[in-house]
């Protein structure tokens, strides 16, 4: 296990986004908050022997870093945006 505050040992892996979408939330004050995670870095975890590690289920083990991107909309802005998206 890596010390607290440090990323686990791994090999940096390249990636490309296939789909990034916002999730929208209606707040009690009427504001609409949009949030989407955006991948920053992906690491293929390595075992103590330096070979690629797998989880208990045998699937490849990864560590990743994300950043949240947010939008703040009025209800009217959200209605215009969501109706435009439905037409495309």
Secondary structure, DSSP 8 states (H G I E B T S, - for coil): ---TTS--SEEEE----S----EEEE-TTS-EEEEEEEEEEEEEEB-TTSSB-B-TTS-B-EEEEEEEEEEEE-HHHHHHHHHHHHH-
